[in-house]
Amino acid sequence: MAVLAGTIIALVWLAASAVWGFMVLMGGVMANDSGAVASERHAALLAIMMAGVVAAALAGPAAGCAIFWSDARRPLLWTCGALLAGGLALQIYAWRAFVAAAAMR
């Protein structure tokens, strides 16, 4: 039962991350419609944002494995937390750097 629960958690997390990644990509593509930022900065926004989404997505399988793999639960939860925090930090950094570059122009 625990294996099923962990698998469901991981799959739901990955599906939600795919939806989030699609929304981030669409929003990121439209972010520079006004041309306020150089295309290199816009490409960097997209790359860093998507790297953050991938890092946050990888936290889900670690959390799912932590449900049933009791011997490695603590390292898996730390891995999940680190990946989630790192992914969110990358997304926040990309957004703030893009907004700051747009405000300078």
DAKACOR-V702930 format. One record per pair of residues at least 24 apart in sequence whose ideal C-beta (glycine too) atoms are under 7 Angstrom apart, sorted by sequence separation. I is the first residue (numbers start at 1). J is the second residue. D is the distance in whole Angstrom. If there is no record, write none. Layout:
I_J_D, I_J_D
//
This chain:
59_83_4, 24_49_5, 25_50_7, 58_83_5, 59_84_4, 24_50_7, 56_83_7, 55_83_5, 56_84_5, 59_87_7, 21_50_7, 24_53_6, 55_86_5, 56_87_3, 21_53_4, 55_87_3, 56_88_6, 20_53_6, 53_87_7, 52_87_4, 55_90_6, 17_53_6, 52_88_7, 52_90_3, 17_56_6, 51_90_6, 52_91_4, 17_57_3, 48_90_6, 49_91_6, 52_94_7, 14_57_6, 17_60_7, 48_93_7, 49_94_5, 14_60_5, 48_94_4, 13_60_3, 45_94_5, 10_60_5, 13_63_7, 10_61_4, 13_64_7, 45_98_4, 9_63_6, 10_64_3, 9_64_4, 7_64_6, 41_98_7, 6_64_4, 9_67_6, 6_65_6, 41_101_5, 6_67_4, 37_98_6, 5_67_5, 6_68_5, 37_101_5, 2_67_6, 3_68_5, 37_102_5, 2_68_4, 36_102_5, 31_98_7, 37_105_7, 36_105_5
//
